[in-house]
Amino acid sequence: MNVQTELIPGIYNYCDTWCERCLFTSRCRSFQIQTETGLTKSMEAGPDLINQLTDALNLTKQYIENLSRSGALTGPDAPADTTVQALEENALPKPVQVRQHPVAQLANSYLKHTGDWLRQEKHLLEQAGEQQLREVSLGFRTQEESMPILHALRDAWEIINWYRTLIPVKTQSALRALSESDATMKVYHLGKAKLVLVSIDRSLAAWQTILAQYPDKIDNLLDILAQLSRLRRELETLFPTARAFQRPGLD
């Protein structure tokens, strides 16, 4: 069988780079390149995730330039030179105004405040486990009832931790569409806006999972939730067609 025929062209352009949770790694050329070149690694959400996710994208500057020249967002699904991997953040110009844009600053503020909260609540999952054990031992609920709660909390924690670092990076990429003159690249960056919106949706759902178990923490989270909701509204205003963007293989 020709594996190449099963690849999804361009899927890696608009994914969240969370390879360990992805159902399409066998159909992703970027993941194949990482495997072939030994770049695959366990990616743990943390302070260095920005570098990890941009490393994992594996798009060369030449590939981005080819997209502009050809006007094709889904051509042959491989960089021209797989030995020279260029980070997406370095593939295109970074105008100062993008970093200073109020929406970019809002995304960075969410990154900072979420990081502060996660550090303050670093024992939350451990405490949740202890609480569930106590309730099971006291007969308030069964182990079968407790496990879904713990799994949901752990999943929510991981989602919040992962997307908090992806959102600012991809927000800056999306904002480049505002000053981009090339029509093909404007569409490319519009796909980044769709990715950010999806990431925000998933993050808000994860926060709701946390609050469902710990409603007493709402006061500490109001500012964070307000920032994230405002960021979503601002992006939907700037990119009113982003929701309709169809990401290859993902939408």
Residue pairs with C-beta under 8 A, 6 or more apart in sequence:
4 77
6 26
6 27
7 27
7 28
7 29
7 77
8 24
8 27
8 28
8 77
8 248
8 249
9 74
9 75
9 76
9 77
9 248
10 73
10 74
10 77
10 248
11 24
11 27
11 28
11 30
11 247
11 248
11 249
11 250
12 28
12 29
12 30
12 31
12 57
12 58
12 59
13 59
13 73
13 188
13 191
13 247
13 248
14 191
14 192
14 194
14 195
14 245
14 247
14 248
14 250
15 22
15 28
15 195
15 247
15 250
16 53
16 162
16 163
16 166
16 195
16 198
16 199
17 43
17 52
17 53
17 56
17 57
17 166
18 43
18 162
19 25
19 31
19 34
19 40
19 43
19 56
20 42
20 43
22 28
22 31
24 249
24 250
25 31
27 249
29 77
29 78
30 56
30 57
30 58
30 59
31 40
33 39
33 58
33 78
33 79
33 82
33 85
34 40
34 56
34 58
36 82
37 82
37 83
37 85
39 55
39 56
39 58
39 85
41 52
43 49
43 52
43 53
43 56
45 158
45 161
45 162
45 164
45 165
46 161
47 115
49 162
49 165
49 166
50 165
50 168
50 169
53 165
53 166
53 169
54 87
54 88
54 89
54 169
55 85
55 87
57 87
57 88
58 79
58 85
59 79
59 86
59 88
59 91
60 79
60 80
60 81
60 84
60 85
60 86
60 91
61 86
61 90
61 91
62 79
62 80
62 81
62 86
63 79
63 80
64 88
64 91
64 92
66 75
66 80
67 73
67 75
67 184
67 185
67 188
68 182
68 184
68 185
70 184
71 183
71 184
72 184
73 184
73 187
73 188
73 191
74 248
79 85
88 173
89 169
89 172
89 173
92 173
92 176
92 185
93 176
94 172
95 176
95 179
97 179
98 104
98 172
98 175
98 176
98 179
99 172
101 175
101 178
102 234
103 171
103 175
103 231
103 234
103 235
103 238
104 168
104 171
104 172
104 175
106 227
106 230
106 231
106 234
107 167
107 168
107 171
107 172
107 196
107 231
108 168
109 227
110 164
110 167
110 168
110 224
110 227
110 228
110 231
111 164
111 165
111 167
111 168
113 223
113 224
113 227
114 160
114 164
114 224
115 164
117 220
117 221
117 224
118 157
118 160
118 161
118 164
120 220
121 217
124 153
124 157
124 210
124 214
125 150
125 153
125 154
125 157
128 149
128 150
128 153
128 213
129 150
132 141
132 146
132 149
132 150
133 146
135 141
135 146
136 142
136 143
136 146
149 213
152 209
153 209
153 210
153 213
155 206
155 209
156 205
156 206
156 207
156 209
156 210
157 206
157 210
159 202
159 203
159 205
159 206
160 203
160 206
160 207
160 210
163 199
163 200
163 202
163 203
164 203
166 199
167 196
167 199
167 200
167 203
167 231
170 192
170 195
170 196
170 199
171 196
171 231
171 235
173 189
173 192
174 189
174 190
174 192
174 193
174 195
174 196
174 235
174 239
174 242
175 189
175 238
176 185
176 189
177 185
177 186
177 189
177 190
177 192
177 193
177 239
178 238
180 186
180 189
190 239
190 241
190 242
190 245
191 245
191 247
193 235
193 238
193 239
193 242
193 245
194 242
194 243
194 245
194 247
194 251
195 247
196 235
197 232
197 235
197 236
197 242
197 243
200 228
200 231
200 232
200 235
201 232
203 228
204 225
204 228
204 229
204 232
207 221
207 224
207 225
207 228
210 217
210 221
211 217
211 218
211 221
235 242
236 242
236 243
245 251
